[in-house]
Amino acid sequence: MQPSCVVINANSIISVPDKLTNPVKHALDMIRRDHLHVFGKTPLLQTLVSETADIVIRYAENDEECPARPEAFSFRFVENKGKWSFHIIGYDDLGIIYGLLYYSEKYLGVDPFWFWADIPILQKNDIPIPTVSYDSEEKKVKYRGWFVNDEVCLIGWKEEYPPTKEVWVPVFEALLRCGGNMVIPGTDLPKHGIHAELASEMGLWVTHHHAEPLGAEMFLRAYPNKTPSYQDHPELFEALWEEAIQKQKDDKIVWVLSFRGQGDAPFWLYDPQFDTPEKRGDMISKVVRRQYEMVCQAVEEPVCCMALYGEIAELYKSGHIDVPDEIIKIWADNGYGKMVSRRQGNEKGRIPALPTEKDFGEHGIYYHITFHDLQASNHLTMFPSSPELIKEEVEQAFRQGADSYLLLNSGNIRPHLYTLDLMKELWNNGNINVANHLHTFVNRLYSSNANEIINLYTSYFDCTIHYGVHSDDRAGEEFYHHNARRIIGHWLQGKSNVPDSKLFWATGDVPFSEQVHWFKEKCETALNSWEELLENCQELLPQLKNEDQTRFYDQFIFQVELHVSGCKGFILLCSAYSAFVQEKYPLAFVYLSKAIGAYKLGQQAFQRAEHGKWKNFYRADWLTNIESTIQSLDTARRFVRMHGDSPHFFLWYKEYIMPETEKHIYLENTHRNPLSNDELAIKLAEKLLDKED
C-alpha cells in the first residue's frame, strides 16, 4: 500500500514558531527563495498552527518527536480531518536549519552548491512528500566547518571592502547546506566587517585563526612601537584578549587558544631570549593556561581548542607543552593533505601530526584542500593529489581519535567544490567511497555525459606534477608561477653563478643551471598529459547540453587550462635561460616572448570564467598572480634585448629580418622606428625557431 502524501505547491502555507531567532529567520529566507525558484511564488508564512498549514516548523517538545541531541531534526506527519501536514521538528536552531535545508535538497531539488556551480533549480507544479517519518543521523564530527582563507577572489569580486553580505551569505549558506556548523570567516579582515556577525546570525559557531588567539587584535597592530613580548608586556596582551572575550562572550564561539608570533610566525623570532625548546614550550603553556582562565571567567562551559600547528606541534610532540585536557587539541596536515608537519622553507620535517594513545582529551584536525605556500601549492585549482589520499588521511585521523573538530581550509569556494563535497561526506558520515561519491557528484552537477566527465575528473589527479618522493608531493598551479618568478629574479640579479637556496626544497643543492633544468624537466614530463586532458575536454564539450558546457568549463576545463598554460610558460622560460647562457640572445628573447603568450592563456581562462554574476571574480589574483609572472617575463625580455640589439634596437631586425637586398643600401634616417617587443618576437620566431628545431 502506498503511503499518503503531503503535496507542496505554489499555494502551500508554512507555519513557523511565534518567536523566530535570527538563524531560523535566515534559513526561512532560503526556503522562501527556494519556493520562488521552484513554484514561481513565495510561500505564505503564519505563526499559528492551523488546519490550513501544509508545513509546520517547530522545536521538539519531547524525545519521541526528535532525537534528544544538539542539531538533531526529524520529519513527522500529522493527519487532521483527512488532511496531512508535514512537520519539520528541530532540537535547537541548528536542528531546524538542517531540517529545512534537508527538505530543500531532498524535495525541492536545491543542490548545496546551486549558487557556486550555477546548478539550475527545476520548476515544478506539485511535489508529493510521502508521510514517512525520518530522524536525522548524528554527524561524525562535532565541530566541522570551513576556514575561508587566502580568499582574495572573494575580496576582489565586488568593489566594497571588506566583503559585504552579498558575498558572505552564499558562503555561509553553502556551508550550512553541507552540514557544517563552524567557520573562520576570512583572513585578518577589518574588525568592522560584517563577516563574523553575519556568521553568528546564520547559526554558525565562529572560531579563530591560530595566529589570532581568541580573535584578538594583533599586538603589533595595536601597539606598533612596542616589542611583541608577553614576557615584557603581559598586561597589554591580556587587555587585547579581554577585549576580544567581552565582545564575543554572548556568541557561539570555539575559542582558539594559542601563542604564535606576529604574522603567523614563531614568537621567539621577536623574543630571542626564548632560545631552547624548554623555554619556548613553558611560555606557550603559560599563555594558553592564562587564556583559558580568562575565557572561563567570562563564559560558562566554553568550547576551547588549541592549534598544534607548525613549531607548536613539534614542541608538543617532544613533551615541552602542557595542555589542559578540557581543551580540544587540533592537529594540522602539511598543506598537501598529509597528516605530518608542513615544509618550512627547505626544511622537510614530516613529523607525524596525529594523537597517540598517550594523548588524552578531545582532538581534531585542521586540513587543507587549498593552500598558499609560495612553492607548489594549489590556490585556483583543485587539490593536486588523488582523493584517495584525502580519504586515507582523514579516516585515519578519525580512527586515532581526532574526530571532535574538523576545520577545512576552503579558500575561495568556487574552484574547490569537488573536494569540499568530498569532505562534507567525511565529516558527516566518517567514511567515504571515493568512486561512488564522484559518480554522485558529477550526476548532481551535469545532466549529460556523466561517465565521460567522471573519467576526465579521475585523469586530472594523474596529470599533476609529482615533484618529490612522497605521495603528497603533487603540484598545484602555484608551482608554475612562484618558482618561475624566483628563477627570473635570481637570473636578472646576476646571481646565476650560485644556486638559489630558496629552491632547494625542490631541486636540492645543485648549480643554478641544474635547478632551471629540473623545473623544465618536471614540466615537460607533465605537459603532454595536461594537453591530452585538455584536448579530451574540448572534444567532449560540444557533446554536452548548453548549460552543462558553461559549468564544465568553469568547474573543470578552466583549471586544466591553468595547468597547461603554466607548464608551457615555465618550459619556455627555462629554454630562454638556456639560450641566454649560450649567448643566443635573439633566441632567448623569442622564448621569453612565447612564455608570455603561454602564461596569458591563463588570464584568458579567467575572462572566460567571469561571465554573468562571476564578473571580476578572478581580478584579485594576487597569490598565484599570473600578471606578476607575465610582468617578470617582460622585464627579462627587455633585459635580454639589451644584449645585442641595444642601443638602437634595430640591429636584430637588420641581421635576421631585413631583406638581403636592403641590408647594405638602406638609409639609416629612414629606419628609426624600432619594432615593439611583440612585433620583433613574432618576426624573429619565423626566422629562428625552425632553424633551432
C-alpha positions as CSV (number, residue, x, y, z in Angstrom):
1,M,0.0,0.0,0.0
2,Q,1.4,3.4,-1.0
3,P,1.8,5.9,1.9
4,S,-0.2,9.0,2.0
5,C,1.4,12.2,0.8
6,V,1.6,15.9,1.7
7,V,1.6,17.8,-1.6
8,I,3.6,21.0,-1.7
9,N,2.9,23.6,-4.3
10,A,2.8,27.4,-5.0
11,N,-0.1,27.8,-2.6
12,S,1.4,25.9,0.3
13,I,1.3,27.6,3.7
14,I,4.2,27.3,6.2
15,S,3.6,27.6,10.0
16,V,6.6,29.0,11.9
17,P,7.3,29.5,15.6
18,D,6.0,32.6,17.3
19,K,9.4,33.9,18.2
20,L,11.9,33.5,15.4
21,T,15.6,33.6,16.2
22,N,18.0,35.2,13.6
23,P,19.4,31.9,12.5
24,V,16.0,30.4,11.8
25,K,14.9,33.7,10.0
26,H,17.9,33.3,7.7
27,A,17.0,29.7,7.0
28,L,13.4,30.6,6.2
29,D,14.7,33.3,3.8
30,M,16.5,30.5,1.9
31,I,13.4,28.3,1.9
32,R,11.2,31.2,0.7
33,R,13.7,31.9,-2.2
34,D,13.8,28.2,-3.0
35,H,10.0,28.0,-3.2
36,L,10.1,31.1,-5.5
37,H,12.6,29.3,-7.8
38,V,10.6,26.0,-7.9
39,F,7.0,27.2,-7.8
40,G,7.3,30.8,-9.0
41,K,5.8,32.1,-5.8
42,T,7.0,32.5,-2.2
43,P,5.0,30.6,0.4
44,L,2.7,32.3,2.9
45,L,4.2,32.2,6.5
46,Q,1.9,32.1,9.5
47,T,2.7,31.8,13.2
48,L,-0.3,29.8,14.3
49,V,-0.5,26.1,13.7
50,S,-3.8,25.6,11.9
51,E,-5.5,23.1,9.7
52,T,-4.5,25.1,6.7
53,A,-0.7,24.8,7.2
54,D,1.0,22.3,4.9
55,I,4.4,22.6,6.6
56,V,4.8,23.2,10.3
57,I,8.2,24.2,11.6
58,R,8.7,23.9,15.3
59,Y,11.0,22.9,18.1
60,A,10.8,19.4,19.7
61,E,8.6,19.1,22.7
62,N,9.7,15.6,23.7
63,D,12.2,12.8,22.9
64,E,9.6,10.9,20.9
65,E,9.4,13.8,18.3
66,C,13.1,14.2,17.7
67,P,16.4,12.7,18.8
68,A,17.5,14.4,22.1
69,R,20.8,15.8,21.0
70,P,22.1,19.1,19.6
71,E,21.5,19.8,15.9
72,A,19.0,16.9,15.5
73,F,15.9,17.2,13.4
74,S,13.1,14.9,12.4
75,F,10.2,14.8,9.9
76,R,6.8,13.8,11.3
77,F,3.4,13.8,9.7
78,V,0.1,14.7,11.3
79,E,-3.4,13.9,10.0
80,N,-6.3,16.2,10.8
81,K,-9.7,15.7,9.3
82,G,-8.2,13.8,6.3
83,K,-5.5,16.4,5.6
84,W,-1.9,15.6,6.3
85,S,0.6,18.2,7.4
86,F,4.4,17.9,7.2
87,H,6.3,18.8,10.5
88,I,9.9,19.8,10.4
89,I,11.0,19.5,14.1
90,G,14.3,20.6,15.4
91,Y,16.0,20.0,18.7
92,D,17.5,23.5,18.5
93,D,18.1,26.3,16.0
94,L,20.7,24.3,14.0
95,G,18.3,21.3,14.1
96,I,15.6,23.4,12.5
97,I,18.1,24.9,10.0
98,Y,19.4,21.5,8.9
99,G,15.8,20.1,8.7
100,L,14.8,23.0,6.4
101,L,17.9,22.6,4.2
102,Y,17.4,18.8,4.0
103,Y,13.8,19.4,2.9
104,S,15.2,21.9,0.3
105,E,17.7,19.5,-1.1
106,K,15.6,16.2,-1.0
107,Y,12.2,17.6,-2.1
108,L,12.7,21.0,-3.7
109,G,15.9,19.7,-5.5
110,V,18.2,22.6,-4.4
111,D,21.8,21.4,-4.5
112,P,24.2,22.5,-1.7
113,F,26.3,24.2,-4.4
114,W,23.5,25.6,-6.5
115,F,24.9,29.1,-6.3
116,W,28.6,28.2,-6.7
117,A,28.2,25.8,-9.6
118,D,25.2,27.6,-11.2
119,I,23.1,24.5,-10.9
120,P,19.6,25.2,-12.2
121,I,16.7,24.8,-9.8
122,L,13.9,23.0,-11.8
123,Q,10.4,24.4,-11.8
124,K,7.6,22.1,-10.7
125,N,3.9,22.4,-10.1
126,D,3.5,19.9,-7.3
127,I,5.9,18.0,-5.0
128,P,4.4,15.0,-3.2
129,I,6.1,14.1,0.2
130,P,5.3,10.6,1.4
131,T,4.2,10.6,5.1
132,V,7.2,8.5,6.3
133,S,8.9,9.7,9.5
134,Y,12.6,10.5,9.4
135,D,15.2,11.1,12.1
136,S,18.5,12.8,11.3
137,E,21.7,10.9,11.8
138,E,24.3,12.2,14.2
139,K,27.3,13.8,12.4
140,K,30.7,12.1,12.8
141,V,32.5,15.3,13.7
142,K,31.1,17.6,16.5
143,Y,32.6,20.9,15.2
144,R,33.0,21.0,11.5
145,G,33.5,23.8,9.1
146,W,35.5,26.0,6.8
147,F,38.4,28.4,7.2
148,V,37.7,30.9,4.4
149,N,41.4,31.5,4.0
150,D,43.5,33.3,1.3
151,E,40.1,34.5,0.0
152,V,41.4,37.1,-2.5
153,C,38.9,36.2,-5.1
154,L,36.1,36.8,-2.7
155,I,37.7,40.1,-1.7
156,G,38.2,41.3,-5.2
157,W,34.9,40.1,-6.6
158,K,33.0,43.2,-5.6
159,E,34.1,46.8,-5.2
160,E,33.3,47.0,-1.4
161,Y,36.0,46.1,1.1
162,P,35.7,44.3,3.4
163,P,33.3,41.9,1.6
164,T,29.7,42.6,2.2
165,K,26.7,40.5,3.0
166,E,26.2,39.8,-0.7
167,V,29.5,37.9,-0.8
168,W,29.2,36.1,2.6
169,V,25.6,34.8,2.6
170,P,26.3,32.3,-0.3
171,V,29.4,31.1,1.5
172,F,27.7,30.5,4.8
173,E,24.6,29.1,3.1
174,A,26.7,26.5,1.2
175,L,28.5,25.6,4.4
176,L,25.2,25.0,6.3
177,R,23.9,23.0,3.3
178,C,27.0,20.8,3.6
179,G,26.2,20.1,7.3
180,G,28.9,22.5,8.6
181,N,28.4,24.3,11.8
182,M,31.6,26.3,12.3
183,V,33.6,28.9,10.3
184,I,36.6,31.2,10.3
185,P,35.1,33.9,8.2
186,G,38.1,35.2,6.3
187,T,41.8,36.0,7.0
188,D,42.7,39.1,9.0
189,L,39.8,41.2,7.7
190,P,39.0,44.5,9.3
191,K,37.1,44.1,12.6
192,H,34.3,46.4,11.4
193,G,33.4,44.0,8.6
194,I,30.1,42.1,8.7
195,H,31.7,38.6,8.3
196,A,31.8,37.4,11.9
197,E,28.5,39.0,12.9
198,L,26.7,37.5,9.9
199,A,28.1,34.0,10.5
200,S,26.8,34.1,14.1
201,E,23.4,35.4,12.8
202,M,23.1,32.5,10.5
203,G,23.7,30.0,13.3
204,L,27.3,29.1,12.8
205,W,29.9,28.7,15.5
206,V,32.7,31.2,14.9
207,T,36.3,30.3,15.5
208,H,39.7,31.9,15.1
209,H,42.9,31.8,13.1
210,H,45.7,30.1,15.1
211,A,47.7,33.3,14.7
212,E,44.9,35.4,16.2
213,P,44.2,33.7,19.5
214,L,40.7,34.4,20.9
215,G,40.1,36.5,17.8
216,A,42.0,39.4,19.4
217,E,43.7,42.2,17.5
218,M,47.3,41.5,16.6
219,F,49.7,43.0,19.2
220,L,51.8,45.0,16.7
221,R,48.7,46.4,15.1
222,A,47.5,47.7,18.5
223,Y,51.0,48.7,19.7
224,P,53.2,49.2,16.6
225,N,56.0,50.8,18.6
226,K,56.4,48.1,21.3
227,T,58.2,44.7,21.2
228,P,55.6,41.9,20.9
229,S,56.9,40.1,24.0
230,Y,54.4,38.6,26.5
231,Q,57.3,38.4,29.0
232,D,57.7,42.2,28.8
233,H,54.1,43.3,28.2
234,P,51.7,40.7,29.7
235,E,49.2,43.4,30.7
236,L,49.0,44.7,27.1
237,F,48.5,41.2,25.6
238,E,45.8,40.4,28.2
239,A,44.0,43.6,27.6
240,L,43.6,42.7,23.9
241,W,42.5,39.2,24.9
242,E,40.0,40.5,27.4
243,E,38.5,43.0,24.8
244,A,38.0,40.1,22.4
245,I,36.4,37.9,25.0
246,Q,34.0,40.6,26.1
247,K,33.0,41.3,22.5
248,Q,32.2,37.6,21.7
249,K,31.2,36.1,25.0
250,D,27.5,36.0,24.1
251,D,28.0,34.3,20.7
252,K,28.7,30.7,19.8
253,I,32.5,30.7,19.8
254,V,35.0,27.9,19.5
255,W,37.8,29.8,21.3
256,V,41.2,29.3,19.9
257,L,44.0,29.4,22.5
258,S,47.5,29.8,21.1
259,F,50.7,31.8,21.2
260,R,52.4,32.4,17.9
261,G,54.3,35.4,16.9
262,Q,53.1,38.3,14.8
263,G,52.3,37.5,11.2
264,D,51.8,33.8,11.8
265,A,55.4,33.1,12.8
266,P,57.1,31.6,15.9
267,F,57.0,34.2,18.7
268,W,60.7,33.7,19.5
269,L,61.6,35.5,16.3
270,Y,60.6,38.6,18.2
271,D,61.8,37.4,21.6
272,P,65.2,35.8,21.2
273,Q,65.6,35.1,24.9
274,F,63.5,32.0,24.3
275,D,66.3,30.1,22.8
276,T,65.6,26.5,23.9
277,P,62.6,24.2,23.3
278,E,62.0,24.1,27.1
279,K,61.7,27.8,27.4
280,R,59.5,28.1,24.4
281,G,57.2,25.3,25.5
282,D,56.9,26.7,29.0
283,M,55.9,30.1,27.7
284,I,53.3,28.7,25.3
285,S,51.9,26.5,28.1
286,K,51.8,29.5,30.5
287,V,50.0,31.7,27.9
288,V,47.5,29.1,26.9
289,R,46.5,28.4,30.6
290,R,46.1,32.1,31.2
291,Q,43.9,32.5,28.1
292,Y,41.8,29.5,29.3
293,E,41.4,31.1,32.7
294,M,40.2,34.4,31.2
295,V,37.7,32.7,28.9
296,C,36.3,30.6,31.8
297,Q,35.8,33.7,33.9
298,A,33.6,35.2,31.2
299,V,31.9,32.2,29.6
300,E,30.1,29.3,31.2
301,E,31.4,26.0,29.9
302,P,33.3,27.5,26.9
303,V,34.4,25.3,24.0
304,C,38.2,25.9,23.7
305,C,40.8,24.4,21.3
306,M,44.5,24.8,20.6
307,A,46.1,24.6,17.2
308,L,49.1,22.3,17.3
309,Y,50.4,23.9,14.1
310,G,54.0,24.2,12.8
311,E,56.5,24.6,15.6
312,I,53.9,24.2,18.3
313,A,53.1,20.6,17.2
314,E,56.8,19.8,17.4
315,L,57.1,21.2,20.9
316,Y,54.0,19.4,22.0
317,K,55.2,16.1,20.5
318,S,58.5,16.4,22.3
319,G,56.8,17.0,25.6
320,H,57.6,20.7,26.1
321,I,53.9,21.9,26.0
322,D,51.3,21.0,28.6
323,V,47.7,21.5,27.5
324,P,44.7,21.1,29.9
325,D,42.6,18.1,28.9
326,E,39.5,20.3,28.6
327,I,41.0,22.0,25.5
328,I,40.5,20.3,22.1
329,K,43.9,19.7,20.5
330,I,43.9,20.5,16.8
331,W,46.4,18.7,14.5
332,A,47.3,20.0,11.1
333,D,48.2,18.5,7.8
334,N,51.2,19.8,5.8
335,G,49.1,21.8,3.3
336,Y,49.2,18.9,0.8
337,G,46.8,16.6,2.7
338,K,49.3,14.5,4.6
339,M,49.0,14.5,8.4
340,V,52.6,15.4,9.0
341,S,54.3,18.7,9.9
342,R,54.5,21.1,7.0
343,R,57.5,22.0,4.9
344,Q,59.1,25.2,6.3
345,G,61.3,26.7,3.5
346,N,63.7,23.9,2.7
347,E,63.0,22.0,6.0
348,K,61.0,18.8,5.5
349,G,60.5,17.5,9.0
350,R,57.4,15.5,8.2
351,I,56.8,14.7,11.8
352,P,53.6,12.7,12.3
353,A,50.8,15.1,13.3
354,L,48.1,12.9,14.9
355,P,47.3,12.0,18.5
356,T,48.5,8.7,20.0
357,E,47.1,6.6,22.8
358,K,49.1,8.8,25.3
359,D,47.3,11.9,24.3
360,F,44.2,12.5,26.4
361,G,41.2,14.7,25.9
362,E,39.4,15.6,22.7
363,H,41.3,16.0,19.3
364,G,40.5,17.3,15.9
365,I,42.3,18.3,12.6
366,Y,42.9,21.4,10.5
367,Y,43.0,20.2,6.9
368,H,43.9,21.9,3.6
369,I,42.2,21.2,0.3
370,T,43.7,24.5,-0.9
371,F,46.9,26.1,0.2
372,H,49.3,29.0,-0.4
373,D,53.0,28.5,0.4
374,L,55.0,30.2,-2.4
375,Q,56.2,26.9,-3.6
376,A,53.9,24.2,-5.1
377,S,50.5,24.8,-3.6
378,N,47.1,24.9,-5.2
379,H,45.0,28.1,-4.8
380,L,43.0,28.5,-8.0
381,T,42.9,24.8,-9.0
382,M,41.8,21.6,-7.3
383,F,43.7,19.7,-4.7
384,P,46.5,18.1,-6.7
385,S,46.7,14.6,-5.1
386,S,44.2,11.9,-5.5
387,P,41.0,12.0,-3.5
388,E,42.0,8.6,-2.1
389,L,44.8,10.3,-0.2
390,I,42.2,12.6,1.5
391,K,40.1,9.6,2.3
392,E,43.0,7.7,3.8
393,E,44.4,10.6,5.9
394,V,41.1,11.8,7.3
395,E,39.7,8.4,8.0
396,Q,43.0,7.5,9.8
397,A,42.7,10.7,11.8
398,F,39.2,9.7,12.9
399,R,40.5,6.2,13.9
400,Q,43.1,7.8,16.1
401,G,40.6,9.9,17.9
402,A,40.9,13.2,16.0
403,D,37.1,13.4,15.3
404,S,35.8,16.2,17.6
405,Y,36.7,19.0,15.3
406,L,37.5,19.4,11.5
407,L,38.4,22.8,10.2
408,L,38.8,22.7,6.4
409,N,40.8,25.4,4.5
410,S,38.2,26.2,1.8
411,G,39.9,29.1,0.0
412,N,37.6,30.9,-2.5
413,I,35.0,28.1,-2.5
414,R,34.2,28.2,-6.3
415,P,37.3,26.4,-7.6
416,H,37.1,23.7,-4.9
417,L,33.6,22.3,-5.0
418,Y,34.6,18.7,-5.7
419,T,36.9,18.4,-2.7
420,L,34.6,20.4,-0.4
421,D,31.8,18.0,-1.2
422,L,34.1,15.0,-0.6
423,M,35.0,16.4,2.8
424,K,31.3,17.0,3.5
425,E,30.7,13.3,3.3
426,L,33.6,12.6,5.6
427,W,32.6,15.0,8.4
428,N,29.0,13.9,8.2
429,N,29.5,10.1,7.9
430,G,33.0,9.4,8.9
431,N,34.0,7.5,5.8
432,I,33.6,7.7,2.0
433,N,33.6,5.5,-1.1
434,V,35.5,7.8,-3.5
435,A,34.3,6.2,-6.7
436,N,30.6,6.3,-5.6
437,H,31.0,9.8,-4.4
438,L,32.4,11.1,-7.7
439,H,29.6,9.4,-9.6
440,T,27.0,11.1,-7.4
441,F,28.8,14.5,-7.5
442,V,29.1,14.5,-11.3
443,N,25.5,13.5,-11.8
444,R,24.4,16.4,-9.5
445,L,26.4,18.9,-11.5
446,Y,25.9,17.7,-15.0
447,S,22.8,16.4,-16.9
448,S,24.7,14.8,-19.7
449,N,27.7,12.5,-20.5
450,A,28.4,11.7,-16.8
451,N,30.6,8.7,-17.5
452,E,32.9,10.7,-19.8
453,I,33.1,13.6,-17.2
454,I,33.9,11.1,-14.4
455,N,36.8,9.7,-16.5
456,L,38.2,13.2,-17.0
457,Y,38.0,14.1,-13.3
458,T,39.8,10.9,-12.5
459,S,42.5,11.7,-15.0
460,Y,43.1,15.1,-13.5
461,F,44.9,13.8,-10.5
462,D,47.2,11.6,-12.6
463,C,48.3,14.6,-14.6
464,T,49.6,16.8,-11.7
465,I,53.4,17.1,-11.4
466,H,54.9,14.6,-8.9
467,Y,57.9,16.6,-7.8
468,G,59.1,14.6,-4.8
469,V,59.4,11.1,-3.3
470,H,56.2,11.3,-1.2
471,S,52.7,10.5,-2.4
472,D,51.6,14.0,-1.5
473,D,54.4,15.8,-3.3
474,R,52.0,16.9,-6.0
475,A,52.0,20.4,-7.6
476,G,49.2,22.9,-7.9
477,E,49.2,25.8,-10.3
478,E,51.4,28.0,-8.0
479,F,54.3,25.7,-8.9
480,Y,54.5,27.3,-12.3
481,H,54.5,30.9,-11.0
482,H,56.3,31.4,-7.8
483,N,59.3,29.3,-8.9
484,A,59.3,30.9,-12.3
485,R,59.5,34.4,-10.8
486,R,62.2,33.3,-8.4
487,I,64.3,32.0,-11.3
488,I,63.8,35.2,-13.2
489,G,64.8,37.3,-10.2
490,H,67.9,35.2,-9.5
491,W,68.9,35.4,-13.1
492,L,68.4,39.1,-13.6
493,Q,70.2,39.9,-10.3
494,G,73.3,38.4,-11.7
495,K,73.4,35.5,-9.3
496,S,73.5,32.7,-11.8
497,N,76.9,31.6,-10.6
498,V,75.4,30.3,-7.4
499,P,72.2,28.3,-6.8
500,D,69.1,29.8,-5.4
501,S,68.8,28.4,-1.9
502,K,65.1,29.1,-1.9
503,L,64.6,26.4,-4.5
504,F,66.5,23.6,-2.6
505,W,63.1,22.3,-1.3
506,A,62.5,21.1,-4.9
507,T,65.9,20.7,-6.6
508,G,68.3,20.1,-3.8
509,D,71.7,22.0,-3.6
510,V,72.8,21.9,-7.2
511,P,74.1,24.6,-9.6
512,F,71.5,27.2,-10.7
513,S,71.6,25.9,-14.3
514,E,70.6,22.4,-13.0
515,Q,67.9,24.0,-10.9
516,V,66.4,25.5,-14.0
517,H,66.8,22.2,-15.9
518,W,65.0,20.4,-13.0
519,F,61.9,22.6,-13.3
520,K,61.9,22.3,-17.1
521,E,62.1,18.6,-16.9
522,K,59.3,18.3,-14.4
523,C,57.0,20.5,-16.6
524,E,58.0,18.6,-19.8
525,T,57.1,15.3,-18.2
526,A,53.6,16.6,-17.3
527,L,52.8,18.8,-20.3
528,N,51.7,16.0,-22.7
529,S,49.3,14.6,-20.2
530,W,47.8,18.0,-19.5
531,E,47.5,18.8,-23.2
532,E,45.8,15.4,-23.8
533,L,43.4,16.0,-21.0
534,L,42.6,19.5,-22.4
535,E,42.1,18.0,-25.8
536,N,39.7,15.4,-24.4
537,C,37.8,18.1,-22.6
538,Q,37.4,20.2,-25.8
539,E,36.2,17.1,-27.7
540,L,33.6,16.4,-25.1
541,L,32.4,20.0,-24.6
542,P,30.2,20.3,-27.8
543,Q,28.5,17.0,-26.9
544,L,27.2,18.4,-23.6
545,K,24.0,20.2,-23.1
546,N,24.4,24.0,-23.3
547,E,24.0,24.6,-19.6
548,D,26.5,21.8,-18.8
549,Q,29.0,23.3,-21.2
550,T,29.4,26.5,-19.2
551,R,29.5,24.7,-15.9
552,F,32.0,22.1,-17.2
553,Y,34.3,24.9,-18.4
554,D,34.0,26.9,-15.1
555,Q,34.5,23.9,-12.8
556,F,37.0,21.8,-14.8
557,I,38.4,23.0,-18.1
558,F,39.3,26.3,-16.6
559,Q,41.6,24.5,-14.2
560,V,43.2,22.3,-16.8
561,E,43.9,25.4,-18.9
562,L,45.7,27.0,-15.9
563,H,48.0,23.9,-15.7
564,V,48.6,23.8,-19.5
565,S,49.3,27.5,-19.5
566,G,51.7,27.3,-16.6
567,C,53.5,24.2,-17.9
568,K,54.1,25.7,-21.3
569,G,55.2,29.0,-20.0
570,F,57.6,27.6,-17.5
571,I,59.2,25.3,-20.1
572,L,59.7,28.3,-22.4
573,L,61.2,30.4,-19.6
574,C,63.7,27.6,-18.9
575,S,64.5,27.3,-22.6
576,A,65.1,31.1,-22.7
577,Y,67.6,30.9,-19.8
578,S,69.5,28.0,-21.5
579,A,69.7,30.1,-24.8
580,F,70.8,33.1,-22.8
581,V,73.8,31.3,-21.2
582,Q,74.8,30.1,-24.7
583,E,74.7,33.8,-25.8
584,K,71.9,33.1,-28.2
585,Y,70.2,36.3,-27.2
586,P,67.7,36.7,-30.0
587,L,66.5,33.1,-29.4
588,A,66.2,33.7,-25.7
589,F,64.2,36.8,-26.5
590,V,61.8,34.7,-28.6
591,Y,61.4,32.1,-25.9
592,L,60.6,34.7,-23.3
593,S,58.0,36.3,-25.7
594,K,56.4,32.9,-26.2
595,A,56.4,32.3,-22.5
596,I,54.5,35.5,-22.0
597,G,52.0,34.3,-24.6
598,A,51.6,30.9,-22.9
599,Y,51.0,32.5,-19.4
600,K,48.5,34.9,-20.9
601,L,46.3,31.8,-21.8
602,G,45.7,31.6,-18.1
603,Q,44.4,35.1,-17.9
604,Q,42.2,34.4,-20.9
605,A,40.8,31.5,-18.9
606,F,39.9,33.9,-16.1
607,Q,38.0,36.1,-18.6
608,R,36.0,33.1,-20.0
609,A,35.0,32.1,-16.4
610,E,33.9,35.6,-15.4
611,H,30.5,35.6,-17.0
612,G,27.3,36.9,-15.5
613,K,27.4,37.2,-11.7
614,W,31.0,36.0,-11.8
615,K,32.3,39.2,-13.4
616,N,35.6,40.2,-11.8
617,F,35.8,37.0,-9.7
618,Y,39.4,36.4,-10.6
619,R,40.6,40.0,-10.8
620,A,42.3,39.8,-7.4
621,D,44.6,37.0,-8.5
622,W,47.2,38.3,-6.0
623,L,48.5,34.9,-4.7
624,T,49.2,32.8,-7.8
625,N,49.5,36.1,-9.5
626,I,49.7,35.3,-13.2
627,E,50.0,39.1,-14.0
628,S,53.2,39.3,-11.9
629,T,54.7,36.3,-13.7
630,I,54.0,38.0,-17.1
631,Q,55.5,41.3,-15.9
632,S,58.6,39.4,-14.7
633,L,58.9,37.7,-18.0
634,D,58.5,41.1,-19.8
635,T,61.3,42.5,-17.6
636,A,63.5,39.6,-18.6
637,R,62.7,40.1,-22.2
638,R,63.7,43.7,-22.1
639,F,66.9,42.8,-20.3
640,V,67.8,40.2,-23.0
641,R,67.1,42.7,-25.8
642,M,69.8,44.9,-24.3
643,H,72.3,42.1,-25.2
644,G,73.0,42.7,-28.9
645,D,70.1,44.9,-30.0
646,S,71.0,48.0,-27.9
647,P,71.4,50.9,-28.2
648,H,69.5,51.4,-31.5
649,F,67.1,48.4,-31.2
650,F,67.4,47.9,-34.9
651,L,70.3,45.5,-35.1
652,W,68.4,42.3,-34.8
653,Y,65.9,43.5,-37.3
654,K,68.7,44.2,-39.7
655,E,70.5,40.9,-39.1
656,Y,67.6,38.5,-39.1
657,I,64.6,40.1,-40.8
658,M,65.6,42.8,-43.3
659,P,65.8,41.5,-46.9
660,E,69.3,41.0,-48.1
661,T,68.8,43.4,-50.9
662,E,68.2,46.2,-48.4
663,K,70.8,45.5,-45.7
664,H,73.7,47.3,-47.4
665,I,71.9,50.2,-49.1
666,Y,69.3,51.4,-46.6
667,L,69.5,54.9,-45.3
668,E,69.5,55.0,-41.5
669,N,67.5,58.1,-41.3
670,T,64.5,56.3,-42.9
671,H,64.6,53.4,-40.4
672,R,64.2,55.0,-37.0
673,N,61.0,53.3,-35.7
674,P,62.2,50.1,-33.9
675,L,59.8,47.2,-33.7
676,S,58.0,46.7,-30.4
677,N,59.0,43.7,-28.4
678,D,55.9,41.7,-29.5
679,E,56.4,42.6,-33.2
680,L,60.1,41.8,-33.1
681,A,59.4,38.5,-31.3
682,I,56.9,37.3,-34.0
683,K,59.3,38.1,-36.8
684,L,62.3,36.6,-35.1
685,A,60.4,33.4,-34.3
686,E,59.7,32.9,-38.0
687,K,63.5,33.0,-38.7
688,L,65.0,31.3,-35.6
689,L,62.7,28.6,-34.3
690,D,62.7,26.4,-37.5
691,K,66.4,26.6,-37.5
692,E,66.6,25.8,-33.8
693,D,64.2,22.8,-34.2
